Amino acid sequence: MQEPVEPQTSALTGEPQVSRSRTDEWALDAAVRPLPASADVVIIGGGIIGVSTAYFLAREGLSVALFEKGRIAGEQSGRNWGWVRQQGRSPVELPLMIRSLAFWQGLSAELGEDLGFRQGGSLYLAETSAALDELSQWLPVAKAHGLDTRILSGSALDQVLRPDGVRWAGAMYTASDGRAEPNRASAALARGAERAGARIVSSCAVRGIERAGGRVAGAVTEHGVVATPAVVCAGGAWTRLFCGSLGITVPQLTVLGSVARTAAADQVLEGEAWCPSIAIRRRADGGYTVAHGGSFLHSITPATIRFAGKFLPALRQGDGSTRLAIGREFFRAVMTPSRWSLDAPSPFEHQRVLDPAPEPRVLGQIRAALQRWFPAIASAPFVETWGGMIETSPDVLPVISPVDGLDGFYVATGFSGHGFGIGPGAGRLIADLVKGAAGADDVSAFRLSRFFDGSPIRPGPAI
Ligand SMILES: Cc1cc2nc3c(=O)[nH]c(=O)nc-3n(C[C@H](O)[C@H](O)[C@H](O)COP(=O)(O)OP(=O)(O)OC[C@H]3O[C@@H](n4cnc5c(N)ncnc54)[C@H](O)[C@@H]3O)c2cc1C
């Protein structure tokens, strides 16, 4: 699907800055078709997690209604780098990612649409032998899970990364890792869910829920109430706010990532590569999605202060990749109500799509890193740049969990910068959880209560 863009030139960088605004085929849906009176499951959020969950549930014959306040994949799921990687993940989520990769392998055929999924491998590049030794520490995890991860250097590395005069000490490489096109994947899954009978409604926020006898009885949307015994909150960066309004604490903060897309250029690699200063992925259109390898901005809000203790381990581990700033976001968060009336517009209707501007200085750093590490494509113009608000949990691992005291309510969030690749696998697991078919071992590591029951918070790797 080609998206129309509205090019503007950034006064600071001279690079094009494009607002990722496009309408989609569901935009007017709620206005023209009445909502279903009831559904077996209501899903909040049309990102990769929500649409994957809808897809699996609907295929198994459950009636599903998914509500997206803006447009399908308008937030993280349409703004990410498009990496579908196992490499470097925490052993806690790696089995789920391996299952997810198996879904990706069959999805394009199953959905009858090319999601741009290719297994072109992922590379973590090391400038020095010390950095290579550090990367190698993940090899035992790969071995324990039967992955094809190996260390490459010299001519072996040259076979998967065109050298172009750049000398790397070596790289960690997983040939089975993949990539896919974020702008296609969630929409295709949403269409697949619709074909299986799900109702996908965009431009329609869920304001809250109705309860009866301590359990979920309905979802209150801006266009009416849908009676349901089960609600999955897959609201991405909005999950903390939504759950907070129900009295459920979800420790969640956000960081801003800046991303650029180049015009088509020579092929220098088939998959994706990362080092601390650049992250680059070959795109289906022959260009590259490029970002800084470790420069994210966290705008301090009252939630930062509230959850500081829980996020401290992740911040320490982050090696300075997250910068802190205080400004407008703080006051905006202070002005956002934490509870609201369900018969008036909610905060979700006030901001249909979280569309932050990319940081000009980071875009400049990306251009400089391209010149240094990928000279053969360094002059390829940026044809689009964007910001993406990444939501994270304290241990950088997902939350896929029922909630104590509110039967029928499930939280699916905290994918912490690597939820695109794991999305289909997570959707399958969430569907099983809702149906009561998930194994206890499969979900216990992802329970929400781990942040409150005294369990130590041990952050997994962020990249
Ligand atoms: C810059 C960037 C790079 C990334 N790179 C990668 C990568 O290479 N590989 C990878 O695996 N992951 C990557 N990620 C992470 C990945 O994109 C996310 O983890 C994943 O998309 C999360 O999906 P989601 O469905 O949980 O959230 P989202 O995609 O954010 O979707 C949540 C949706 O819920 C909607 N919503 C919220 N509240 C309501 C409400 N009350 N009513 C109705 N709708 C609501 C929102 O509008 C939103 O569309 C990256 C993320 C970013 C931003």
The ligand as an SDF file (V2000), in Angstrom:
LIG
                    3D

 53 58  0  0  0  0  0  0  0  0999 V2000
   11.0190    4.1350   16.0310 C   0  0  0  0  0  0  0  0  0  0  0  0
   10.6320    2.7280   16.3990 C   0  0  0  0  0  0  0  0  0  0  0  0
   11.4240    1.6580   15.9610 C   0  0  0  0  0  0  0  0  0  0  0  0
   11.0700    0.3560   16.2900 C   0  0  0  0  0  0  0  0  0  0  0  0
   11.7430   -0.6950   15.6970 N   0  0  0  0  0  0  0  0  0  0  0  0
   11.2900   -1.9620   15.8720 C   0  0  0  0  0  0  0  0  0  0  0  0
   11.8480   -3.0330   15.1370 C   0  0  0  0  0  0  0  0  0  0  0  0
   12.6780   -2.8500   14.2460 O   0  0  0  0  0  0  0  0  0  0  0  0
   11.4290   -4.2900   15.4130 N   0  0  0  0  0  0  0  0  0  0  0  0
   10.4800   -4.5380   16.3650 C   0  0  0  0  0  0  0  0  0  0  0  0
   10.1750   -5.7060   16.6090 O   0  0  0  0  0  0  0  0  0  0  0  0
    9.8830   -3.5190   17.0170 N   0  0  0  0  0  0  0  0  0  0  0  0
   10.2480   -2.2480   16.7940 C   0  0  0  0  0  0  0  0  0  0  0  0
    9.6430   -1.2040   17.4350 N   0  0  0  0  0  0  0  0  0  0  0  0
    8.6140   -1.4950   18.4260 C   0  0  0  0  0  0  0  0  0  0  0  0
    7.3080   -1.8760   17.8080 C   0  0  0  0  0  0  0  0  0  0  0  0
    6.9420   -0.9610   16.7910 O   0  0  0  0  0  0  0  0  0  0  0  0
    6.2440   -1.8800   18.9230 C   0  0  0  0  0  0  0  0  0  0  0  0
    6.6900   -2.6470   20.0170 O   0  0  0  0  0  0  0  0  0  0  0  0
    4.9430   -2.4730   18.4210 C   0  0  0  0  0  0  0  0  0  0  0  0
    4.5560   -1.8580   17.2140 O   0  0  0  0  0  0  0  0  0  0  0  0
    3.8760   -2.2860   19.4860 C   0  0  0  0  0  0  0  0  0  0  0  0
    2.6330   -2.6270   18.9220 O   0  0  0  0  0  0  0  0  0  0  0  0
    1.3090   -2.2890   19.7090 P   0  0  0  0  0  0  0  0  0  0  0  0
    0.2100   -2.8420   18.8970 O   0  0  0  0  0  0  0  0  0  0  0  0
    1.4650   -2.7580   21.1150 O   0  0  0  0  0  0  0  0  0  0  0  0
    1.2570   -0.6980   19.8220 O   0  0  0  0  0  0  0  0  0  0  0  0
    0.9180    0.4290   18.7480 P   0  0  0  0  0  0  0  0  0  0  0  0
    1.3970    0.0860   17.4040 O   0  0  0  0  0  0  0  0  0  0  0  0
    1.4040    1.6980   19.3350 O   0  0  0  0  0  0  0  0  0  0  0  0
   -0.6580    0.4050   18.6980 O   0  0  0  0  0  0  0  0  0  0  0  0
   -1.4710    0.7970   19.7650 C   0  0  0  0  0  0  0  0  0  0  0  0
   -2.7090    1.4190   19.1790 C   0  0  0  0  0  0  0  0  0  0  0  0
   -3.6890    1.5840   20.1930 O   0  0  0  0  0  0  0  0  0  0  0  0
   -4.4650    2.7170   19.8660 C   0  0  0  0  0  0  0  0  0  0  0  0
   -5.1890    3.1380   21.0660 N   0  0  0  0  0  0  0  0  0  0  0  0
   -4.6620    3.5170   22.2400 C   0  0  0  0  0  0  0  0  0  0  0  0
   -5.6310    3.7900   23.1270 N   0  0  0  0  0  0  0  0  0  0  0  0
   -6.8090    3.5750   22.5060 C   0  0  0  0  0  0  0  0  0  0  0  0
   -8.1670    3.6950   22.9040 C   0  0  0  0  0  0  0  0  0  0  0  0
   -8.5150    4.0730   24.1280 N   0  0  0  0  0  0  0  0  0  0  0  0
   -9.1300    3.3980   22.0030 N   0  0  0  0  0  0  0  0  0  0  0  0
   -8.7950    2.9740   20.7460 C   0  0  0  0  0  0  0  0  0  0  0  0
   -7.5110    2.8640   20.3220 N   0  0  0  0  0  0  0  0  0  0  0  0
   -6.5310    3.1470   21.1930 C   0  0  0  0  0  0  0  0  0  0  0  0
   -3.4250    3.7100   19.3790 C   0  0  0  0  0  0  0  0  0  0  0  0
   -4.0090    4.7180   18.5850 O   0  0  0  0  0  0  0  0  0  0  0  0
   -2.4570    2.8120   18.6140 C   0  0  0  0  0  0  0  0  0  0  0  0
   -2.7170    2.8080   17.2270 O   0  0  0  0  0  0  0  0  0  0  0  0
    9.9670    0.1160   17.1240 C   0  0  0  0  0  0  0  0  0  0  0  0
    9.1660    1.1830   17.5570 C   0  0  0  0  0  0  0  0  0  0  0  0
    9.4630    2.4750   17.1560 C   0  0  0  0  0  0  0  0  0  0  0  0
    8.5420    3.5970   17.5480 C   0  0  0  0  0  0  0  0  0  0  0  0
  1  2  1  0
  2  3  1  0
  2 52  2  0
  3  4  2  0
  4  5  1  0
  4 50  1  0
  5  6  2  0
  6  7  1  0
  6 13  1  0
  7  8  2  0
  7  9  1  0
  9 10  1  0
 10 11  2  0
 10 12  1  0
 12 13  2  0
 13 14  1  0
 14 15  1  0
 14 50  1  0
 15 16  1  0
 16 17  1  0
 16 18  1  0
 18 19  1  0
 18 20  1  0
 20 21  1  0
 20 22  1  0
 22 23  1  0
 23 24  1  0
 24 25  2  0
 24 26  1  0
 24 27  1  0
 27 28  1  0
 28 29  2  0
 28 30  1  0
 28 31  1  0
 31 32  1  0
 32 33  1  0
 33 34  1  0
 33 48  1  0
 34 35  1  0
 35 36  1  0
 35 46  1  0
 36 37  1  0
 36 45  1  0
 37 38  2  0
 38 39  1  0
 39 40  1  0
 39 45  2  0
 40 41  1  0
 40 42  2  0
 42 43  1  0
 43 44  2  0
 44 45  1  0
 46 47  1  0
 46 48  1  0
 48 49  1  0
 50 51  2  0
 51 52  1  0
 52 53  1  0
M  END
$$$$
